[in-house]
Amino acid sequence: MTWFKNTLTKSLNIKYPIIQAPMASAASIELAAAVSNAGGLGSLGLSYYKFEDILSDYKSLLRKTNHSINLNFFTHKNPKKNDIQAKKYMNEMQKYFSEYNIPIIPNLINTTEPFNSEHLELLLKMNPKVVSFHFGLPNSNYIKSIKQQKILIISTATTVKEAKILEDSGVDAIIAQGFEAGGHRGTFASSYNEGEIGLFSLLPQIVDATSVPIIAAGGITNGRGIAAALMLGAKGVQLGTAFLSCPEATVHPLWKKALSESSEKETRITKAFTGRPARGIVNRLLNDMENKKDIIPDFPTVGSVVKPLAHAAAKQGKNDFLSLWAGQSAPMNRNVTSKKLVELLIKETSSILKLYKNT
Ligand SMILES: Cc1cc2nc3c(=O)[nH]c(=O)nc-3n(C[C@H](O)[C@H](O)[C@H](O)COP(=O)(O)O)c2cc1C
């Protein structure tokens, strides 16, 4: 029995249990296609897409691969209006707009819509092998329709409680997202503090508490990490940060530079860029907002205000307002193509697991 054949690889119809994380705006169709063609599961994060672009990009992706693909959506709740908080936040941000001579401060507007009936209709039309959700699940009628069409459903848990909720809702596999993970915390039914659990503790507890295949995510960048996750009971792994240094990732050069210069202590969880906790490399806005969390409006409005600042500063070569999403293992990233990365991950995992074969 090889390490890479199990219930998860069978149901997803993939050769290796290695999933490239669906990183909204950072994972391109080239990245997803390369990973799927190399035997893993390529994913497309669709949350920041214009609705009308989804189908054409999906069709382009299908021209690049005929292997399984995962499409990913956010399932957040849009925020209630909070005028007092918004005013305090805008006052705080004013100084940056003055510094960059940007005369008009944009309004707080939703930068992404949660998975809705239009998305559902389109998803059923696209009919991918897998759909994954971040921040919980859409309503049970949507789940029913997706399951009727035999599209596999995956979602993220950051606590055992969330994993049990997902299992009871009928998901086919659960991503256990450790606190090391880059990007947004998937937390949806626990407090953010309760979800601050490292993968080594979270993963085996979720494996023991549920009976669907568990996918480990957070801080995995090489075969050692994959082998450890498998030992802890995972049936697969989902890697995000490791793929950000691949040429196929659509990552700003300043973000790439920050990744290559980062150290293990330089990432932190912040609400500064989107209004929802996410892990990124520390920069000016992250630092400035550290003690002002209470005035940051809820996801997903903040991005509309931060974006013009990110552009203006980046033009001057500064990453001060860019969301430099990255997990705690970013310093172990390798600058290789995504095809090469998947090949390395397979080779490394195989050679480590061989060491233990006869013991
Ligand atoms: C740049 C970036 C963007 C992300 N965007 C998404 C997303 O759109 N949807 C999602 O389900 N997860 C997203 N994630 C989280 C990943 O699915 C995963 O939990 C995480 O990357 C695992 O930790 P690692 O980055 O240490 O590998 C993102 C992660 C990163 C680094």
PDBQT file of the ligand as one rigid body, heavy atoms in Angstrom, charges set to zero:
ROOT
HETATM    1  C1  LIG A 401      -2.645  34.204  -0.100  1.00  0.00    +0.000 C 
HETATM    2  C2  LIG A 401      -3.649  33.286   0.505  1.00  0.00    +0.000 A 
HETATM    3  C3  LIG A 401      -4.986  33.399   0.109  1.00  0.00    +0.000 A 
HETATM    4  C4  LIG A 401      -5.934  32.504   0.613  1.00  0.00    +0.000 A 
HETATM    5  N1  LIG A 401      -7.210  32.563   0.144  1.00  0.00    +0.000 NA
HETATM    6  C5  LIG A 401      -8.095  31.575   0.470  1.00  0.00    +0.000 A 
HETATM    7  C6  LIG A 401      -9.355  31.482  -0.197  1.00  0.00    +0.000 A 
HETATM    8  O1  LIG A 401      -9.699  32.296  -1.062  1.00  0.00    +0.000 OA
HETATM    9  N2  LIG A 401     -10.166  30.453   0.153  1.00  0.00    +0.000 N 
HETATM   10  C7  LIG A 401      -9.815  29.512   1.086  1.00  0.00    +0.000 A 
HETATM   11  O2  LIG A 401     -10.594  28.582   1.338  1.00  0.00    +0.000 OA
HETATM   12  N3  LIG A 401      -8.633  29.600   1.734  1.00  0.00    +0.000 NA
HETATM   13  C8  LIG A 401      -7.766  30.584   1.438  1.00  0.00    +0.000 A 
HETATM   14  N4  LIG A 401      -6.538  30.645   2.070  1.00  0.00    +0.000 N 
HETATM   15  C9  LIG A 401      -6.227  29.713   3.173  1.00  0.00    +0.000 C 
HETATM   16  C10 LIG A 401      -5.756  28.356   2.647  1.00  0.00    +0.000 C 
HETATM   17  O3  LIG A 401      -6.856  27.623   2.177  1.00  0.00    +0.000 OA
HETATM   18  C11 LIG A 401      -5.044  27.487   3.705  1.00  0.00    +0.000 C 
HETATM   19  O4  LIG A 401      -5.825  27.345   4.853  1.00  0.00    +0.000 OA
HETATM   20  C12 LIG A 401      -3.670  28.014   4.100  1.00  0.00    +0.000 C 
HETATM   21  O5  LIG A 401      -2.978  28.522   3.000  1.00  0.00    +0.000 OA
HETATM   22  C13 LIG A 401      -2.848  26.902   4.726  1.00  0.00    +0.000 C 
HETATM   23  O6  LIG A 401      -1.708  27.415   5.363  1.00  0.00    +0.000 OA
HETATM   24  P1  LIG A 401      -0.303  27.696   4.623  1.00  0.00    +0.000 P 
HETATM   25  O7  LIG A 401      -0.511  28.972   3.917  1.00  0.00    +0.000 OA
HETATM   26  O8  LIG A 401       0.667  27.787   5.745  1.00  0.00    +0.000 OA
HETATM   27  O9  LIG A 401      -0.040  26.555   3.674  1.00  0.00    +0.000 OA
HETATM   28  C14 LIG A 401      -5.567  31.533   1.592  1.00  0.00    +0.000 A 
HETATM   29  C15 LIG A 401      -4.229  31.451   1.998  1.00  0.00    +0.000 A 
HETATM   30  C16 LIG A 401      -3.272  32.298   1.463  1.00  0.00    +0.000 A 
HETATM   31  C17 LIG A 401      -1.843  32.169   1.900  1.00  0.00    +0.000 C 
ENDROOT
TORSDOF 0
